Each structure stands twice: as C-alpha cells, then as structure tokens.
Amino acid sequence: RVINKLEGDDDAFNEFWEDLFLQRTRKTYGGKNVSFAKRNFPIVEVPYEPRKNKLFSDNFDRITELRFPYMDPIKYVVKDRNEIGGDRLKLLLLKRADSSWQAYLDSLKSIVDKTNQFLQSLDSLQYSENPLGKFKAFLSRTYKLDEYLEKQVGLLQVPEISDDLDEEDIMGRFNLDSQIKKRRYYDRIIGQIENIKWKDVKSKINQMISEAKFDVAILKTLISEIEQSYAKRDEKFEKVREIVLKELARGRKVILVSQFKITAQYYYSKLLDDNEIDSSRMGLVTGKNEDNRIGDELKSKKEILDRFSPKSKNRDDIVGTIEEINLIVVTDTISTGQNLQDATVIMNLDLPYNPMILEQRIGRIDRPRPDEKVNNIY
C-alpha cells in the first residue's frame, strides 16, 4: 500500500525522499533562511628571483627525462608490459614542487637513495657466479613476492554468486574479488620471472645501470640547484607569513592546508620560530598522532581542533580563554567531517588536482553561521 501511494503521490514521494536521503545542500543542511558567508578569493602574487624562475621553467622537462628503472625493472626483460608507475611518480614530483621546495627536495633525495641502492644490487649481479639466479632473486625482492607467498592462503575456489546475498556477503565478495585480482597479478609476475633467460638479461642489466646513472645525474643537479636557490630566501613562505600576520591582526582565525605532511611541518616549524606569532596559539595536525601539537607540546587532533574552533565544537568553556588558539597548519586529513567555521580564512599551500578536494577544504569554514562574515579563500 505504501509503494502504491508513493507511486501515485508526488508530494508524498518527495517527502519520503528528503527524509530517507537527506542531501547536504545549503538548503537542507542549514534551512531555508540560513546565512552563508560570501566567498572571497584573493589573488596572491609571489615574486621569485630570476634563478628560481629559471629552475621552475626547466623543472618539467627535467622530470620528463627521468626513467626510474628501480620502480619496475621487469619491464626491461618482458615485452609489452604496461608501466604507469613512472608517470605517476613524475606527476607526484610536480605536485610536490608546487607544494613546497622542502617537499620536492625530500622526494628527490629519496629517489636518489633508492636509485643508488638499485645500482648496488645490479653491480653485485655482474660479478656473481650465478647471475641469472641472482637476478631472479633480485626481482622477487623488488616485487615482494616472498612476503606475498608467505601470506597467501589459497583462494583456489571462487564461490558462486547467488541472488540472496546480504550486505555482509556482498562486502565479503568485494574483498574476495580484490584478493583474486592481487593473486592474478602476482601469479603473472612469478610466471614472467620464471621464464627469464640469461641471454635476455645481460644487455638489459647494462641498460638499467646506464639509465639509473642518468637519473642520478639529473636528480643531483636538481638537488644542488634547489638547495642553492633556497639557501637564503623562500619567497612563497614570506608571502604566506605576510598574509597570516595580516589576517591574525584583524582578529581572524586562519587555516593553512597542504596535501603533504612535510609541507605542513615545514611551514609550522618556520611560523613556530617567528617572533611575531604566538607559538602557544598555533597548532599542527597531520595524519600521524605523533605529529599533532600545539606549540611544542604533543596534543590530540580532537583537542587541537576543539581549541581552534570551540564555538562550532560546542566548547563554550574554551571560548575567550588562553586555551583558545587562532592558527592551525594541517593536511587534508581534516578536509572531511570537521566543522571549523570559527575560522574565516583558509589558505591553500598547494592546489589539489581534484577540484572536489579543494571544495572539501573550503567546506571546513563555509558553513552556516549567524553572522555574515566574508570567507577569505587564498
């Protein structure tokens, strides 16, 4: 009877839909007469010195030239292997370069370390009494096949799909599908390694060594240029600091957000040492509990966010006390599920490639409030 009534009554269906599937739009989230602050998007120009501009302009071409042989070495001895890891790493490097020089430098140094370890492994192969066996063992370690085989429990049979699966059965099926795909991937890698012949390997080892050395040369040049360029000045940080001081002086609360932990830590440490900023009134939140702190003291994520936005968190006992803080440096771990509308300023230290992540960041402060303050979104 209910279904028949819903089918023939649009008003009843709409009421049922709104009750069952409440959409978090401005209308339903805050009510018809709710007030949302106007969004203001200030443009910030960062004037870099000429050598940094040259470094930035050459950056893309240099990253494009990198080969990353340590990431997928089996591609050198297996024909028609699709390799996407290198392209993803190049994209990640570009993202990190946009985020902060410290995040970019950290990644470049990590890649140099991994490439040098790769070279050491290849050098030992050339002088081995059993180079083919050593090479196969090297590939097994690279793709962590031993770890996989130790954890492997079978998955020899795939259960049939029936029409009466409940939610728990369906979720179990999804997990099983994922495990089966993982097993097929590893089985394919194992088969490819077993079929490798020494005549196919000898010349390829020399190629891998050559390309690894080529990468190291480019990476070391980049590292040297970055360290020299930023030895005295970080123009982006200087501009961020200028805006933070200006907004704090206006009595506004400020959120600095990055997708990378190392960028958040870098900016936090720089601001923490700034004599014009009260270190006891600023906090750091990343995805690691051991990083979260107010000033130099370790604090929980909840305590930091409660003390930053006590009104939205219903912590009236904190409002206006020395416990309240007015600046947080965070990663995207706070981009969902947090009401932080005590703040009216959010500054993106980097721009995510996915616009929905950017919208989620803005949504931390763009929430219904009784006043009509303007949200500054840098």
Secondary structure as GFF3:
##gff-version 3
##sequence-region A 1 378
A	DSSP	alpha_helix	2	8	.	.	.	ID=ss1
A	DSSP	alpha_helix	10	20	.	.	.	ID=ss2
A	DSSP	alpha_helix	26	30	.	.	.	ID=ss3
A	DSSP	beta_strand	39	40	.	.	.	ID=ss4
A	DSSP	alpha_helix	50	65	.	.	.	ID=ss5
A	DSSP	three_ten_helix	73	76	.	.	.	ID=ss6
A	DSSP	alpha_helix	85	99	.	.	.	ID=ss7
A	DSSP	alpha_helix	101	126	.	.	.	ID=ss8
A	DSSP	alpha_helix	131	142	.	.	.	ID=ss9
A	DSSP	alpha_helix	145	151	.	.	.	ID=ss10
A	DSSP	alpha_helix	167	194	.	.	.	ID=ss11
A	DSSP	alpha_helix	198	229	.	.	.	ID=ss12
A	DSSP	alpha_helix	235	249	.	.	.	ID=ss13
A	DSSP	beta_strand	254	258	.	.	.	ID=ss14
A	DSSP	alpha_helix	261	272	.	.	.	ID=ss15
A	DSSP	three_ten_helix	279	281	.	.	.	ID=ss16
A	DSSP	beta_strand	282	285	.	.	.	ID=ss17
A	DSSP	beta_strand	293	294	.	.	.	ID=ss18
A	DSSP	beta_strand	297	298	.	.	.	ID=ss19
A	DSSP	alpha_helix	301	308	.	.	.	ID=ss20
A	DSSP	beta_strand	327	331	.	.	.	ID=ss21
A	DSSP	three_ten_helix	332	334	.	.	.	ID=ss22
A	DSSP	beta_strand	345	348	.	.	.	ID=ss23
A	DSSP	alpha_helix	355	362	.	.	.	ID=ss24
A	DSSP	beta_strand	375	377	.	.	.	ID=ss25
###
